[in-house]
């Protein structure tokens, strides 16, 4: 007899869960109906026609970048600012570079610095070693070959 009561209680609990799921589904459908009703109201109303107003005057096209209205001197690019920081402080992490650039009064975040560093890396202007960014070492040029020049000419030139 206990087992039949347990089965009945289990069946009741199962049915209550189904009822709960149906109520949740009903609320979701009602919410969707409200959204679709709002959309159909706004799209079905015809717009009132207006008389055309005066035509705007055409302005000449301006070529190039717009000029800064307040500053007479131009701002340094992010890449140039990063190069200056690396030249001054040596190898630094991207976060440290961002802090040094911020210290100069520029509003910049780590993501911007990271993108700028990647662009500089593609151009060969910086390198990354163990998470530290640095300007690459300057390559020495080869001395011109002295073939065809006699020892006397070299002494005379010196």
Order of alpha helices (4+ residues) and beta strands (2+ residues): alpha-alpha-alpha-alpha-beta-beta-alpha
